[in-house]
Every structure is written in structure tokens, then in C-alpha cells.
């Protein structure tokens, strides 16, 4: 990067600072696993997810005919975490952007749910707002009310 900077400014001394970017959360990953307070029947669980995420539809694998207690979640395109969700013993995995043939990878070991990309990420805006308010007390935070979901259902 410095080489490109110096080549772009050969006629003057460039002022620059280098800051090390350290990740203090090395063990933080893309998804989460949680336990429900009470076990749920699969269809009741699917209806609850549909309601909580305000989805008009959910895509999911065949029912596994077991209770749902341990749930893995990854907002957006999280299919790559399916092996970890299964290894962790999750009963259900909620994510989005699952391709047709990828649903077969669940192989009746887990209830795989595609709730939609926007639908699984829509709450991130509030999390970021809360973080900004907590850490930058003098900032005025405003959230858009514009629906940016490009996917529409009938």
C-alpha cells in the first residue's frame, strides 16, 4: 500500500500514519446458537419464526419429527455454517439464500430454514443504532424507514 502511495505522489513527501487493526474478538463468528426456554413442535416453531421475522413465506427442509430446542442462526447467506450447526447439535438452523440442492445437505439431521436475506438481517440496524447511542452519546442517530428489501412476494 505504501509503495502505491509513494508512486502516486513522487513529487512530495506524503503524510501518513499506520494503525494496527487488532481484532479483540478472535473467537467471534458469523452465527449464533441458542436454547429455547421450552421445546417446541416443528410446525409451531416455523410459525413463530415466520411471525417474528414478519415473513410471508418460509422455505424449509422436510420435518425431522423431533422437538426444537437448540437453534442455530446466521443472518444473510449463512449456509456455509450448516456443518457447524449440525456438529453443535442444533435442531434447527435459520439463515437465507439456500440453493435448491443445498437443502439436501441437511439430510434429515436438522430443520434447515431459509427465512429470506432481508428478513434475517432486518434487526441489525437496531443493534447498530443501540451500539452507536451507547458509544457516541453526542451523535444524533436517525434510522431510515425506507423498505430496502428488493425481494417481493405475492
N, CA and C of each residue as an Amber inpcrd file, in Angstrom:
protein
   462
   0.8280000  -1.1700000   0.0000000   0.0000000   0.0000000   0.0000000
   0.8860000   1.2520000   0.0000000   1.9450000   1.2310000   0.8070000
   2.8390000   2.3800000   0.8510000   3.5410000   2.5900000  -0.4860000
   3.9150000   1.5060000  -1.1390000   4.5750000   1.6180000  -2.4410000
   3.6640000   2.3540000  -3.4270000   2.3980000   1.9660000  -3.4510000
   1.4420000   2.6260000  -4.3460000   1.2670000   4.0960000  -3.9660000
   1.2690000   4.3870000  -2.6800000   1.1250000   5.7640000  -2.2080000
   2.3060000   6.6110000  -2.6780000   3.5240000   6.0830000  -2.4970000
   4.7160000   6.8330000  -2.9110000   4.7940000   6.9960000  -4.4220000
   4.3690000   5.9790000  -5.1590000   4.3860000   6.0730000  -6.6210000
   3.3680000   7.0910000  -7.1200000   2.2870000   7.2470000  -6.3940000
   1.2500000   8.2040000  -6.7920000   1.6340000   9.6370000  -6.4350000
   2.5630000   9.8020000  -5.5070000   2.9710000  11.1340000  -5.0560000
   4.5030000  11.2530000  -5.0610000   5.1570000  11.0960000  -6.2220000
   6.6230000  11.1060000  -6.2500000   7.2210000  12.5020000  -6.0400000
   6.4090000  13.5240000  -6.1560000   6.8890000  14.9010000  -6.1290000
   6.7950000  15.5490000  -4.7490000   6.2550000  14.8500000  -3.7550000
   6.1210000  15.4450000  -2.4260000   6.2400000  14.3680000  -1.3600000
   6.5250000  14.8130000  -0.1500000   6.5540000  13.8750000   0.9710000
   5.1310000  13.6990000   1.4800000   4.6880000  12.4680000   1.4900000
   3.3040000  12.1660000   1.8730000   3.2210000  11.9920000   3.3810000
   2.2280000  12.6270000   3.9790000   1.9810000  12.4400000   5.4080000
   1.0460000  11.2440000   5.5770000   1.4290000  10.3190000   6.4290000
   0.5960000   9.1430000   6.6640000   0.8730000   8.5850000   8.0450000
  -0.0790000   7.8610000   8.5620000   0.0520000   7.1240000   9.8140000
  -0.4100000   5.7000000   9.5490000   0.1720000   4.7600000  10.2420000
  -0.2290000   3.3590000  10.1200000  -0.7410000   2.9070000  11.4820000
  -1.9380000   2.3860000  11.4840000  -2.5460000   1.8780000  12.7060000
  -2.7890000   0.3870000  12.5550000  -2.3480000  -0.3680000  13.5330000
  -2.5960000  -1.8090000  13.5180000  -4.0710000  -2.0510000  13.8090000
  -4.6940000  -2.8770000  13.0140000  -6.0900000  -3.2410000  13.2350000
  -6.1110000  -4.5530000  13.9900000  -6.4130000  -4.4950000  15.2410000
  -6.4310000  -5.7020000  16.0490000  -7.8690000  -6.0950000  16.3280000
  -8.1250000  -7.3430000  16.1720000  -9.4490000  -7.8710000  16.4460000
  -9.4400000  -8.4450000  17.8560000 -10.0700000  -7.7440000  18.7660000
 -10.0860000  -8.2100000  20.1570000 -11.1140000  -9.3170000  20.3710000
 -11.8410000  -9.6760000  19.3370000 -12.8700000 -10.7140000  19.4390000
 -12.5510000 -11.8490000  18.4690000 -11.3970000 -12.4650000  18.6320000
 -10.9460000 -13.5020000  17.7100000 -11.8770000 -14.7060000  17.6460000
 -12.5940000 -14.9760000  18.7090000 -13.4630000 -16.1500000  18.7440000
 -14.8830000 -15.8470000  18.2670000 -15.1530000 -14.6090000  17.9000000
 -16.4820000 -14.2400000  17.4410000 -16.6590000 -14.6970000  16.0030000
 -17.7730000 -15.3550000  15.7370000 -18.0180000 -15.8820000  14.4010000
 -19.2110000 -15.2230000  13.7390000 -19.6970000 -15.8610000  12.7130000
 -20.7820000 -15.2980000  11.9220000 -22.1640000 -15.6360000  12.4520000
 -22.3010000 -16.7240000  13.1640000 -23.6260000 -17.1460000  13.6130000
 -23.7050000 -17.2670000  15.1180000 -24.8770000 -17.7040000  15.5620000
 -25.1100000 -17.9050000  16.9940000 -25.9200000 -19.1800000  17.1890000
 -25.7900000 -19.7440000  18.3650000 -26.6170000 -20.8790000  18.7640000
 -27.2370000 -20.5360000  20.1030000 -28.5100000 -20.8350000  20.2390000
 -29.2120000 -20.5420000  21.4900000 -30.1640000 -21.6800000  21.8160000
 -30.5150000 -21.7490000  23.0830000 -31.5060000 -22.7240000  23.5430000
 -32.8190000 -22.0120000  23.7910000 -33.8970000 -22.5780000  23.2700000
 -35.2220000 -22.0550000  23.5640000 -35.5600000 -22.3550000  25.0230000
 -36.3620000 -21.5050000  25.6200000 -36.7700000 -21.7330000  27.0080000
 -37.4970000 -23.0640000  27.1290000 -38.3730000 -23.3420000  26.1810000
 -39.1290000 -24.5980000  26.1470000 -39.0290000 -25.2110000  24.7580000
 -39.0340000 -26.5240000  24.6980000 -39.0710000 -27.2210000  23.4110000
 -40.3380000 -26.8400000  22.6610000 -40.2580000 -26.9110000  21.3390000
 -41.4250000 -26.5980000  20.5120000 -41.5840000 -27.6500000  19.4260000
 -42.8200000 -27.8930000  19.0270000 -43.0690000 -28.7140000  17.8550000
 -42.5500000 -27.9590000  16.6320000 -42.1170000 -28.6840000  15.6320000
 -41.5170000 -28.0570000  14.4560000 -42.4510000 -27.0630000  13.7700000
 -43.7040000 -27.4330000  13.5690000 -44.6320000 -26.5290000  12.8800000
 -44.9140000 -25.2850000  13.7110000 -45.0170000 -25.4400000  15.0280000
 -45.2210000 -24.2800000  15.9030000 -43.9900000 -23.3730000  15.8330000
 -42.8180000 -23.9740000  15.8240000 -41.5740000 -23.2180000  15.7130000
 -41.5240000 -22.4560000  14.3880000 -41.8550000 -23.1190000  13.2830000
 -41.8460000 -22.4610000  11.9760000 -42.8300000 -21.2900000  11.9370000
 -43.9990000 -21.4710000  12.4990000 -44.9790000 -20.3740000  12.5370000
 -44.4720000 -19.2140000  13.3900000 -43.7910000 -19.5280000  14.4960000
 -43.2460000 -18.4730000  15.3460000 -42.1740000 -17.6830000  14.5880000
 -41.2780000 -18.3850000  13.9030000 -40.2260000 -17.7050000  13.1370000
 -40.8430000 -16.8390000  12.0500000 -41.8060000 -17.3580000  11.3820000
 -42.4990000 -16.6150000  10.3270000 -43.0930000 -15.3280000  10.8930000
 -43.6950000 -15.4230000  12.0580000 -44.3010000 -14.2630000  12.6970000
 -43.2490000 -13.2650000  13.1890000 -42.2390000 -13.7550000  13.9010000
 -41.2140000 -12.8710000  14.4800000 -40.4170000 -12.1340000  13.4070000
 -40.1500000 -12.7940000  12.2900000 -39.3840000 -12.1670000  11.2140000
 -40.2780000 -11.4550000  10.2020000 -41.5750000 -11.4990000  10.4460000
 -42.5500000 -10.8680000   9.5550000 -42.3870000 -11.3600000   8.1160000
 -42.2750000 -12.6850000   7.9770000 -42.1180000 -13.3220000   6.6660000
 -43.4840000 -13.7170000   6.1210000 -43.6560000 -13.5500000   4.8400000
 -44.8930000 -14.0540000   4.2390000 -44.7500000 -15.5370000   3.9110000
 -43.5030000 -15.9840000   3.7190000 -43.2370000 -17.4050000   3.4420000
 -41.9100000 -17.8080000   4.0860000 -41.7760000 -19.0980000   4.3470000
 -40.5110000 -19.6930000   4.7700000 -40.2600000 -20.8930000   3.8770000
 -39.0180000 -21.0990000   3.4920000 -38.6430000 -22.3420000   2.8190000
 -37.9390000 -23.1880000   3.8630000 -38.2170000 -24.4840000   3.8720000
 -37.5660000 -25.3520000   4.8480000 -37.4860000 -26.7790000   4.3210000
 -36.6280000 -27.5580000   4.9620000 -36.4890000 -28.9690000   4.6170000
 -37.6660000 -29.7520000   5.1890000 -37.6890000 -31.0460000   4.8800000
 -38.6910000 -31.9220000   5.5000000 -38.5860000 -31.8240000   7.0060000
 -39.7010000 -31.9930000   7.6720000 -39.6920000 -32.0010000   9.1260000
 -38.9170000 -33.2230000   9.6090000 -38.1800000 -33.0700000  10.6930000
 -37.3810000 -34.1660000  11.2560000 -38.1650000 -34.9590000  12.2880000
 -39.3820000 -34.5000000  12.6070000 -40.2530000 -35.1470000  13.5950000
 -39.5900000 -35.2430000  14.9560000 -39.0260000 -34.1160000  15.3810000
 -38.4610000 -34.0170000  16.7190000 -38.7360000 -32.6090000  17.2470000
 -38.6050000 -32.4320000  18.5120000 -38.8290000 -31.1310000  19.1410000
 -37.6550000 -30.2050000  18.8260000 -37.9650000 -28.9260000  18.7620000
 -36.9360000 -27.9140000  18.5340000 -36.5820000 -27.2890000  19.8790000
 -35.3040000 -27.3400000  20.2140000 -34.8070000 -26.7360000  21.4600000
 -33.5560000 -25.9040000  21.1990000 -32.6100000 -26.4740000  20.4580000
 -31.3550000 -25.7840000  20.1670000 -31.4280000 -25.2290000  18.7470000
 -31.2150000 -23.9080000  18.6180000 -31.4020000 -23.2400000  17.3340000
 -30.1320000 -22.4990000  16.9270000 -29.6800000 -22.7400000  15.7100000
 -28.5540000 -22.0090000  15.1240000 -29.1230000 -20.9440000  14.1940000
 -28.4840000 -19.7780000  14.1940000 -28.9620000 -18.6580000  13.3800000
 -27.7690000 -17.9600000  12.7410000 -27.8970000 -17.6260000  11.4630000
 -26.9320000 -16.7560000  10.7980000 -27.7080000 -15.8870000   9.8160000
 -27.7660000 -14.5940000  10.1050000 -28.4520000 -13.6750000   9.2040000
 -27.7530000 -13.6120000   7.8590000 -28.5330000 -13.3850000   6.8200000
 -27.9750000 -13.3150000   5.4720000 -27.6360000 -14.6930000   4.9460000
 -26.6270000 -14.7610000   4.1150000 -26.2350000 -16.0170000   3.4480000
 -25.3410000 -16.8500000   4.3520000 -25.9310000 -17.6360000   5.2120000
 -25.1510000 -18.3820000   6.1940000 -25.0810000 -19.8700000   5.9730000
 -25.4470000 -20.3380000   4.7960000 -25.4690000 -21.7820000   4.5520000
 -24.1160000 -22.4400000   4.8390000 -23.0280000 -21.7130000   4.6360000
 -21.6930000 -22.2770000   4.8570000 -21.5050000 -22.7690000   6.2930000
 -22.3650000 -22.3420000   7.2140000 -22.2670000 -22.7570000   8.6130000
 -23.0900000 -24.0070000   8.9330000 -23.7260000 -24.6000000   7.9310000
 -24.5370000 -25.7910000   8.1870000 -23.7480000 -26.9020000   8.8870000
 -22.5430000 -27.2480000   8.4460000 -21.8100000 -28.3140000   9.1550000
 -21.5750000 -27.9980000  10.6340000 -21.2920000 -26.7410000  10.9410000
 -21.0700000 -26.3560000  12.3420000 -22.3690000 -26.4260000  13.1380000
 -23.4800000 -26.0460000  12.5290000 -24.7760000 -26.1130000  13.2140000
 -25.1190000 -27.5690000  13.5410000 -24.8850000 -28.4600000  12.5940000
 -25.1440000 -29.8850000  12.8130000 -24.2100000 -30.4280000  13.8860000
 -22.9230000 -30.0870000  13.7950000 -21.9330000 -30.5760000  14.7660000
 -22.2500000 -30.0840000  16.1780000 -22.8440000 -28.9030000  16.2770000
 -23.1860000 -28.3470000  17.5920000 -24.4700000 -28.9560000  18.1500000
 -25.1240000 -29.8060000  17.3630000 -26.3510000 -30.4580000  17.8250000
 -27.5900000 -29.6060000  17.7220000 -27.5640000 -28.5990000  16.8430000
 -28.7440000 -27.7450000  16.6660000 -29.8820000 -28.5600000  16.0570000
 -31.0870000 -28.2910000  16.5260000 -32.2840000 -28.9360000  15.9850000
 -32.7790000 -28.2100000  14.7400000 -32.4920000 -26.8950000  14.6690000
 -32.9220000 -26.0760000  13.5380000 -31.8320000 -25.0620000  13.2280000
 -31.7490000 -24.6740000  11.9510000 -30.7990000 -23.6580000  11.5110000
 -31.5490000 -22.6760000  10.6360000 -31.5750000 -21.4090000  11.0650000
 -32.2590000 -20.3410000  10.3400000 -31.2150000 -19.4820000   9.6470000
 -31.3390000 -19.3280000   8.3300000 -30.4550000 -18.4820000   7.5440000
 -31.2010000 -18.0920000   6.2710000 -30.4640000 -17.8120000   5.1950000
 -31.1440000 -17.4760000   3.9410000 -30.2690000 -17.7970000   2.7440000
 -30.8250000 -17.5520000   1.5780000 -30.1350000 -17.7310000   0.2970000
 -29.6660000 -19.1680000   0.0670000 -30.4460000 -20.1140000   0.5230000
 -30.1030000 -21.5270000   0.3460000 -30.5520000 -21.9620000  -1.0500000
 -29.6350000 -22.5630000  -1.7920000 -29.9560000 -23.0460000  -3.1330000
 -30.6910000 -24.3810000  -3.0420000 -31.4040000 -24.6970000  -4.0800000
 -32.2350000 -25.9010000  -4.1400000 -31.4920000 -27.1480000  -3.6680000
 -30.3560000 -27.4550000  -4.2690000 -29.6420000 -28.6900000  -3.9440000
 -29.0030000 -28.6510000  -2.5580000 -28.7740000 -27.4620000  -2.0320000
 -28.1850000 -27.3490000  -0.6950000 -29.1410000 -27.8470000   0.3930000
 -30.4270000 -27.7730000   0.1420000 -31.3870000 -28.2770000   1.1270000
 -31.1580000 -29.7690000   1.4040000 -30.6610000 -30.5050000   0.4090000
 -30.3910000 -31.9320000   0.6030000 -29.2820000 -32.1610000   1.6350000
 -28.4060000 -31.1890000   1.8070000 -27.2710000 -31.3450000   2.7330000
 -27.7090000 -31.4760000   4.1860000 -28.9140000 -31.0440000   4.5000000
 -29.4160000 -31.1960000   5.8770000 -29.6330000 -32.6740000   6.1920000
 -29.9970000 -33.4560000   5.1910000 -30.0980000 -34.9140000   5.2910000
 -30.8910000 -35.3960000   6.5100000 -31.9900000 -34.7210000   6.7970000
 -32.8860000 -35.0660000   7.9230000 -32.1950000 -35.0230000   9.2890000
 -31.0470000 -34.3490000   9.3760000 -30.3550000 -34.2140000  10.6640000
 -30.7410000 -32.9300000  11.3820000 -31.2640000 -31.9690000  10.6190000
 -31.5660000 -30.6500000  11.1600000 -32.6770000 -30.0340000  10.3150000
 -33.5180000 -29.2370000  10.9330000 -34.5460000 -28.4970000  10.2000000
 -33.8720000 -27.2480000   9.6460000 -33.6640000 -27.2080000   8.3470000
 -32.9890000 -26.1010000   7.6790000 -34.0370000 -25.1310000   7.1630000
 -33.9080000 -23.8630000   7.5450000 -34.9290000 -22.8650000   7.2450000
 -34.3090000 -21.6880000   6.5020000 -34.8660000 -21.3700000   5.3410000
 -34.4830000 -20.1830000   4.5870000 -35.5840000 -19.1480000   4.8020000
 -35.2900000 -18.1590000   5.6400000 -36.2960000 -17.1630000   6.0020000
 -36.1870000 -15.8910000   5.1610000 -35.2050000 -15.8160000   4.2910000
 -35.0260000 -14.6300000   3.4600000 -33.8640000 -13.7840000   3.9440000
 -33.1250000 -13.2290000   3.0070000 -31.9340000 -12.4530000   3.3400000
 -32.2910000 -11.2040000   4.1520000 -33.1600000 -10.3940000   3.6050000
 -33.5760000  -9.1720000   4.3110000 -34.2120000  -9.5100000   5.6510000
 -35.0640000 -10.5090000   5.6410000 -35.8050000 -10.8680000   6.8490000
 -34.8780000 -11.2790000   7.9900000 -33.7590000 -11.9310000   7.6710000
 -32.8470000 -12.3750000   8.7230000 -31.8390000 -11.3020000   9.1210000
 -31.7790000 -10.2100000   8.3660000 -30.8450000  -9.1370000   8.7010000
 -31.5260000  -7.8520000   9.1520000 -32.8330000  -7.7990000   9.1020000
 -33.5480000  -6.5430000   9.3360000 -33.3340000  -5.9380000  10.7260000
 -32.9850000  -6.7340000  11.7070000 -32.8320000  -6.2310000  13.0720000
 -31.4250000  -5.6990000  13.3310000 -30.5140000  -5.9080000  12.4010000
 -29.1450000  -5.4440000  12.5530000 -29.0940000  -3.9250000  12.7000000
 -29.9660000  -3.2460000  11.9840000 -29.9950000  -1.7930000  12.0330000
 -30.2150000  -1.2940000  13.4710000 -31.1140000  -1.9280000  14.2040000
 -31.3810000  -1.5180000  15.5870000 -30.2000000  -1.8530000  16.4980000
 -29.5450000  -2.9710000  16.2510000 -28.3690000  -3.3320000  17.0450000
 -27.2640000  -2.2990000  16.8610000 -27.0420000  -1.8930000  15.6140000
 -26.0160000  -0.8850000  15.3390000 -26.4190000   0.4570000  15.9460000
 -27.6950000   0.8120000  15.8450000 -28.1660000   2.0630000  16.4450000
 -27.8950000   2.0600000  17.9490000 -28.2510000   0.9860000  18.6230000
 -28.0240000   0.8980000  20.0730000 -26.5450000   1.0000000  20.4100000
 -25.6990000   0.3690000  19.6090000 -24.2560000   0.4190000  19.8240000
 -23.7360000   1.8500000  19.6430000 -24.2140000   2.5310000  18.6190000
 -23.7990000   3.9160000  18.3770000 -24.2460000   4.8430000  19.5080000
 -25.4870000   4.6830000  19.9510000 -26.0020000   5.5110000  21.0390000
 -25.1840000   5.2970000  22.3100000 -24.8340000   4.0620000  22.5790000
 -24.0640000   3.7310000  23.7820000 -22.6580000   4.3170000  23.7320000
 -22.0250000   4.2560000  22.5590000 -20.6250000   4.6410000  22.4450000
 -20.3730000   6.0700000  21.9530000 -21.3680000   6.6800000  21.3470000
 -21.2210000   8.0400000  20.8300000 -22.4200000   8.8610000  21.3020000
 -22.3680000   9.2560000  22.5420000 -23.5360000   9.8720000  23.2060000
 -23.9190000  11.2310000  22.6340000 -23.0300000  11.8670000  21.8870000
 -23.3640000  13.1850000  21.3370000 -23.8380000  13.1100000  19.8810000
 -23.8950000  11.9300000  19.3270000 -24.3710000  11.7680000  17.9540000
 -25.8940000  11.7370000  17.9330000 -26.4560000  12.3440000  16.8990000
 -27.8940000  12.2170000  16.6580000 -28.0730000  11.0460000  15.6890000
 -28.7590000  10.0260000  16.1280000 -28.9390000   8.8210000  15.3200000
 -30.3420000   8.8120000  14.7400000 -30.4180000   8.6530000  13.4240000
 -31.7150000   8.5410000  12.7510000 -31.6760000   7.3220000  11.8450000
 -32.7420000   6.5670000  11.8710000 -32.8440000   5.3850000  11.0200000
 -33.8330000   5.6490000   9.8900000 -33.5160000   5.1180000   8.7500000
 -34.4360000   5.2420000   7.6310000 -35.6790000   4.3850000   7.8620000
 -36.7510000   4.7980000   7.3050000 -37.9790000   3.9990000   7.3490000
 -38.2640000   3.3990000   5.9700000 -37.3150000   3.5500000   5.0610000
 -37.4570000   3.0450000   3.7000000 -37.2210000   1.5390000   3.6970000
 -38.1440000   0.8100000   3.1160000 -38.0040000  -0.6410000   2.9590000
 -37.0470000  -0.8920000   1.7950000 -35.8730000  -1.4180000   2.0910000
 -34.8690000  -1.6340000   1.0550000 -34.8430000  -3.0770000   0.5430000
 -35.8080000  -3.8890000   0.9610000 -35.8380000  -5.2840000   0.5090000
 -36.1980000  -5.3180000  -0.9770000 -35.2780000  -5.7990000  -1.8210000
 -35.5780000  -5.8600000  -3.2490000 -36.4490000  -7.0520000  -3.6300000
 -36.6670000  -7.9820000  -2.6940000 -37.4460000  -9.1810000  -2.9900000
 -38.8820000  -8.9630000  -2.5220000 -39.8180000  -9.2010000  -3.3990000
 -41.2450000  -9.0390000  -3.0970000 -41.9440000 -10.3850000  -3.2900000
 -42.9700000 -10.6160000  -2.4980000 -43.7350000 -11.8720000  -2.5540000
 -45.1930000 -11.5640000  -2.8300000 -45.8770000 -12.4920000  -3.4940000
 -47.3200000 -12.3450000  -3.6570000 -47.9990000 -13.5480000  -3.0520000
